[in-house]
Amino acid sequence: MMEENKENFLEETYGLFTNYVDDRILLLKIQTAEKSGKLMSAFVTIAVVALFTFFILLFVSIMGGYYFAELTGSTFKGFSIVAGIYCLLLLMFLVVNKQILSKRIIDLVIRIFFERSAVETDLSKDDE
């Protein structure tokens, strides 16, 4: 009788353990999918904004080139002024990039991957 109880106990414990492991793996998959989805959503949003910004800058640059061409009397000089402005902006970007932009992107990715989801919050409340 005692051995039979031990055997049942071990079988029940093993069943509970395998169910627990399966549930934890499923939870990990769901959390990974959620965080990957948020990251992809942020990436697509940034890409669309960047695309529209590119077209706006393109047309504003063409307008600026023609404006400076009219002021200087030379198309070459007008568009050279616009190109010079972009060269200065590029230099400023390269200087500031590592200090500001890279850190913000890294912080965004870390925040997305390590933010607590509603499921994690519920689980931590259950543990208390």
C-alpha positions as CSV (number, residue, x, y, z in Angstrom):
1,M,0.0,0.0,0.0
2,M,2.8,2.4,0.9
3,E,4.7,1.7,-2.4
4,E,1.5,2.2,-4.4
5,N,1.1,5.7,-2.8
6,K,4.7,6.5,-3.6
7,E,4.3,5.4,-7.2
8,N,1.1,7.4,-7.6
9,F,2.7,10.4,-6.0
10,L,5.7,10.2,-8.4
11,E,3.4,9.9,-11.4
12,E,1.2,12.8,-10.3
13,T,4.3,14.9,-9.6
14,Y,5.8,14.1,-12.9
15,G,2.5,14.9,-14.7
16,L,2.3,18.2,-12.8
17,F,5.9,19.0,-13.6
18,T,5.5,18.3,-17.3
19,N,2.4,20.4,-17.4
20,Y,4.2,23.2,-15.7
21,V,7.1,23.1,-18.1
22,D,4.8,23.0,-21.1
23,D,2.9,26.0,-19.7
24,R,6.1,28.0,-19.1
25,I,7.3,27.2,-22.6
26,L,4.0,28.4,-24.0
27,L,4.2,31.6,-21.9
28,L,7.7,32.2,-23.2
29,K,6.6,31.8,-26.8
30,I,3.6,34.2,-26.3
31,Q,5.8,36.8,-24.6
32,T,8.5,36.5,-27.3
33,A,5.8,36.9,-30.0
34,E,4.3,40.0,-28.2
35,K,7.7,41.7,-27.8
36,S,8.8,40.8,-31.4
37,G,5.5,42.3,-32.6
38,K,6.0,45.5,-30.7
39,L,9.6,45.8,-32.0
40,M,8.5,45.2,-35.6
41,S,5.7,47.7,-35.2
42,A,8.1,50.3,-33.9
43,F,10.4,49.5,-36.8
44,V,7.7,49.8,-39.5
45,T,6.5,53.1,-37.9
46,I,10.0,54.5,-38.0
47,A,10.5,53.3,-41.6
48,V,7.3,54.9,-42.8
49,V,8.1,58.2,-41.1
50,A,11.6,58.1,-42.5
51,L,10.3,57.5,-46.0
52,F,7.9,60.4,-45.8
53,T,10.6,62.6,-44.3
54,F,12.9,61.6,-47.2
55,F,10.4,62.7,-49.8
56,I,9.7,66.0,-48.0
57,L,13.4,66.7,-47.7
58,L,13.9,65.8,-51.4
59,F,11.4,68.2,-52.6
60,V,12.4,71.0,-50.2
61,S,16.0,70.5,-51.3
62,I,15.0,70.8,-55.0
63,M,13.0,74.0,-54.2
64,G,16.0,75.3,-52.1
65,G,18.4,74.5,-55.0
66,Y,16.3,76.5,-57.4
67,Y,15.8,79.3,-54.9
68,F,19.6,79.7,-54.4
69,A,20.1,79.3,-58.1
70,E,17.9,82.3,-58.7
71,L,19.7,84.3,-56.0
72,T,23.2,83.5,-57.3
73,G,22.3,83.5,-60.9
74,S,23.9,80.0,-61.4
75,T,22.1,76.6,-61.1
76,F,25.4,75.0,-60.1
77,K,26.0,77.4,-57.3
78,G,22.4,77.1,-56.0
79,F,22.5,73.4,-55.8
80,S,26.0,73.5,-54.4
81,I,24.8,75.6,-51.5
82,V,22.1,73.0,-50.8
83,A,24.7,70.2,-51.0
84,G,27.0,72.1,-48.6
85,I,24.1,72.4,-46.1
86,Y,23.6,68.6,-46.3
87,C,27.4,68.1,-45.8
88,L,27.3,70.2,-42.6
89,L,24.2,68.3,-41.4
90,L,25.9,65.0,-42.1
91,L,29.0,66.1,-40.1
92,M,26.7,67.2,-37.2
93,F,24.8,63.9,-37.3
94,L,28.0,61.8,-37.2
95,V,29.2,63.7,-34.2
96,V,25.9,63.5,-32.3
97,N,24.9,60.0,-33.4
98,K,26.8,58.0,-30.8
99,Q,25.9,60.3,-28.0
100,I,22.2,60.6,-28.5
101,L,20.6,58.6,-31.3
102,S,22.3,55.2,-30.7
103,K,21.5,55.3,-27.0
104,R,17.9,56.1,-27.7
105,I,17.5,53.2,-30.1
106,I,19.2,50.8,-27.7
107,D,17.0,52.1,-24.9
108,L,13.9,51.6,-27.0
109,V,14.8,48.0,-27.9
110,I,15.6,47.2,-24.2
111,R,12.4,48.8,-23.0
112,I,10.3,46.7,-25.4
113,F,12.0,43.5,-24.5
114,F,12.0,43.9,-20.8
115,E,8.7,45.6,-20.1
116,R,6.3,43.6,-18.1
117,S,3.3,42.3,-19.9
118,A,-0.1,41.9,-18.3
119,V,0.5,38.2,-18.0
120,E,3.8,38.7,-16.1
121,T,2.2,41.2,-13.8
122,D,-0.6,38.8,-13.0
123,L,1.9,36.0,-12.3
124,S,4.0,38.1,-10.0
125,K,0.8,39.1,-8.1
126,D,-0.1,35.4,-7.8
127,D,3.3,34.6,-6.3
128,E,2.9,37.2,-3.5
